[in-house]
Amino acid sequence: ADSNTLHYVRITDGYATDGGGIHLSEANTRLSLAHTVIAGNYAAHSGGGVYLGPGTKAWIVDCTVSGNVSAGTGSSTRGGGGLCVYSATAEVFNSVFTGNAAGQYGGAAFVYSSAAQLLNCTITSNTAPGGSGLRVASGTVSMLNTILWGDTYSGSFGASYCDIQNSGDVYPGVGNINDYPE
């Protein structure tokens, strides 16, 4: 498997059909992103900041993903202003997703037929008609100790010890709260 490492870099002002900032599409390719800023990128379809295609895997650690746009509409498989995980695997730790936008699904992140884990992340102030923060179309998503606030979500995901804004109710799961983060 091919392995790629990007640490302590800025990825900005990119443009592509999928993955305006980073496009990973070769099956069995691995990506390690750490202490990286992915900002101001544009994708015509999916993954304004990062696009993970079928069979790929990424570790995203201590990153800021902000101000990216995924403009795609008209298909149930298009979205992810900040991150699109399409038949792939993503593990995201200690990262912030803010100010991203999608034309259809998942302003911060869009997950389709994939596995994703978010640990100690903050997702806030993203926009999209379908799940401004998170859209899980299919697959398995788990969140631990993550803040999802000021954004909406759609689809099903597991959450434990998270602070999720949820229309007055606490999102199901162990130790979750619905309190303004301070």
Backbone torsions as a table, in degrees:
resi	resn	phi	psi	omega
1	ALA	NA	140.1	176.0
2	ASP	-76.6	144.3	179.8
3	SER	-129.2	134.3	179.8
4	ASN	-125.1	140.2	-179.7
5	THR	-128.4	127.9	174.0
6	LEU	-130.5	110.0	179.0
7	HIS	-126.7	139.7	177.4
8	TYR	57.0	49.4	176.1
9	VAL	-129.0	166.4	174.1
10	ARG	-117.1	128.7	177.5
11	ILE	-118.1	108.3	-173.3
12	THR	-136.8	156.8	170.2
13	ASP	60.3	30.5	177.5
14	GLY	-86.6	161.0	178.7
15	TYR	-144.6	134.0	176.5
16	ALA	-162.1	170.0	174.0
17	THR	-65.2	-49.3	173.9
18	ASP	-129.7	135.3	178.5
19	GLY	74.0	69.2	-179.6
20	GLY	-59.7	-36.6	178.1
21	GLY	-94.9	-50.8	-179.7
22	ILE	-136.9	132.1	177.8
23	HIS	-124.6	111.7	179.1
24	LEU	-113.9	113.7	-173.9
25	SER	-132.3	-13.0	-179.2
26	GLU	-78.1	120.5	-179.2
27	ALA	-52.1	144.4	-179.5
28	ASN	70.3	11.1	175.4
29	THR	-84.9	139.4	-179.8
30	ARG	-115.6	146.0	179.1
31	LEU	-133.7	131.7	173.3
32	SER	-115.8	116.2	177.4
33	LEU	-114.8	126.2	177.8
34	ALA	-143.4	142.0	177.1
35	HIS	50.7	45.6	-174.4
36	THR	-121.3	144.3	175.1
37	VAL	-107.2	126.3	177.0
38	ILE	-119.5	105.2	-169.9
39	ALA	-143.9	143.7	172.5
40	GLY	68.9	28.6	178.7
41	ASN	-98.1	161.2	-174.5
42	TYR	-137.3	132.4	172.9
43	ALA	-123.3	134.3	179.0
44	ALA	-66.6	-31.5	179.9
45	HIS	-112.8	-75.7	-170.4
46	SER	-135.3	151.5	175.0
47	GLY	68.5	66.1	178.9
48	GLY	-54.8	-45.7	178.1
49	GLY	-88.2	-56.6	-176.2
50	VAL	-137.3	133.6	174.1
51	TYR	-119.4	121.8	175.6
52	LEU	-109.5	113.1	-176.5
53	GLY	-89.5	178.7	-174.3
54	PRO	-51.6	128.3	175.4
55	GLY	80.3	5.1	179.6
56	THR	-94.6	165.1	178.6
57	LYS	-143.6	137.8	179.7
58	ALA	-133.2	144.2	169.5
59	TRP	-113.4	120.5	-178.5
60	ILE	-118.6	114.1	-171.5
61	VAL	-129.7	129.7	176.1
62	ASP	53.9	46.6	-178.5
63	CYS	-113.1	157.4	171.7
64	THR	-116.5	123.3	179.9
65	VAL	-118.5	106.9	-172.4
66	SER	-145.6	148.2	173.4
67	GLY	65.3	24.7	178.1
68	ASN	-94.7	155.6	-177.2
69	VAL	-132.5	133.1	169.3
70	SER	-115.1	112.0	-171.5
71	ALA	-90.1	-8.0	-172.7
72	GLY	-59.7	137.1	175.0
73	THR	-139.5	170.1	173.0
74	GLY	87.8	2.8	178.7
75	SER	-143.2	143.3	-180.0
76	SER	-74.1	-3.4	-179.1
77	THR	-111.3	20.4	-179.7
78	ARG	-116.0	134.7	177.3
79	GLY	162.3	-167.2	179.3
80	GLY	84.7	77.4	176.7
81	GLY	-58.6	-44.6	178.0
82	GLY	-90.0	-47.4	-173.5
83	LEU	-145.5	131.3	172.2
84	CYS	-118.3	121.6	178.2
85	VAL	-111.7	101.9	-172.4
86	TYR	-114.5	103.3	-177.7
87	SER	54.0	42.7	-175.1
88	ALA	-137.2	-172.9	177.9
89	THR	-129.4	133.3	177.6
90	ALA	-133.4	133.7	171.8
91	GLU	-120.8	117.4	-173.3
92	VAL	-120.3	124.4	-176.2
93	PHE	-128.0	138.6	171.6
94	ASN	49.3	43.1	-176.2
95	SER	-122.1	158.5	-177.9
96	VAL	-119.4	131.4	174.8
97	PHE	-118.0	112.6	-178.1
98	THR	-147.6	144.4	175.2
99	GLY	69.4	18.1	176.5
100	ASN	-88.7	158.0	-178.7
101	ALA	-141.6	145.0	174.9
102	ALA	-130.0	142.8	178.6
103	GLY	-69.8	-21.6	-178.0
104	GLN	-132.0	-66.2	-172.9
105	TYR	-129.2	141.9	169.5
106	GLY	64.4	77.6	177.8
107	GLY	-55.4	-47.4	177.2
108	ALA	-84.1	-52.0	-175.4
109	ALA	-147.9	142.4	176.9
110	PHE	-125.8	126.1	-177.8
111	VAL	-120.5	123.4	-178.9
112	TYR	-131.5	118.5	176.6
113	SER	50.2	47.5	-171.9
114	SER	-141.0	174.9	172.3
115	ALA	-119.7	129.1	179.1
116	ALA	-139.1	143.9	176.9
117	GLN	-130.1	132.9	176.4
118	LEU	-122.9	122.7	-177.8
119	LEU	-127.4	125.4	178.3
120	ASN	57.6	43.4	-179.3
121	CYS	-108.1	162.5	173.3
122	THR	-125.3	127.3	179.4
123	ILE	-124.7	113.4	-176.0
124	THR	-156.1	150.8	172.8
125	SER	60.5	39.0	174.4
126	ASN	-103.7	163.6	-179.1
127	THR	-135.1	143.7	173.3
128	ALA	-176.1	148.2	176.9
129	PRO	-62.4	-32.9	-178.6
130	GLY	-119.3	92.5	179.7
131	GLY	76.6	80.8	-176.8
132	SER	-63.3	-31.6	177.0
133	GLY	-91.6	-53.8	-173.3
134	LEU	-144.0	133.9	172.8
135	ARG	-126.7	115.7	175.7
136	VAL	-104.9	101.5	-180.0
137	ALA	-77.6	-41.5	175.5
138	SER	-165.3	158.0	-178.6
139	GLY	113.2	-167.1	-177.0
140	THR	-122.3	122.8	177.4
141	VAL	-125.2	131.7	174.6
142	SER	-127.8	139.2	178.6
143	MET	-123.3	139.8	177.0
144	LEU	-135.5	129.1	176.8
145	ASN	51.2	46.5	-177.2
146	THR	-119.1	146.1	176.8
147	ILE	-103.1	125.4	174.0
148	LEU	-124.6	96.0	-170.2
149	TRP	-137.5	139.4	179.1
150	GLY	75.9	10.6	179.2
151	ASP	-131.4	161.1	172.6
152	THR	-102.1	170.5	176.8
153	TYR	-143.4	157.1	175.0
154	SER	-145.1	151.3	-174.8
155	GLY	93.1	177.5	-174.9
156	SER	-106.7	136.5	176.3
157	PHE	-150.4	158.1	176.9
158	GLY	-93.1	144.0	179.7
159	ALA	-146.7	137.3	175.3
160	SER	-137.2	136.3	178.4
161	TYR	54.6	40.5	-179.9
162	CYS	-109.2	157.9	173.1
163	ASP	-110.2	102.9	-173.6
164	ILE	-121.6	120.5	176.1
165	GLN	-68.7	121.3	-169.3
166	ASN	-145.2	56.8	172.4
167	SER	46.1	43.4	175.4
168	GLY	90.2	-16.7	178.9
169	ASP	-103.7	159.9	174.9
170	VAL	-90.0	130.5	178.8
171	TYR	-60.4	136.2	-177.7
172	PRO	-58.5	140.9	178.5
173	GLY	140.4	163.8	-177.0
174	VAL	-71.0	125.1	171.2
175	GLY	72.4	11.6	179.7
176	ASN	-74.4	151.6	176.9
177	ILE	-131.8	167.8	176.5
178	ASN	-134.6	65.4	-178.5
179	ASP	-125.8	141.2	178.2
180	TYR	-53.5	124.1	-178.6
181	PRO	-70.0	136.9	178.1
182	GLU	-122.2	NA	NA
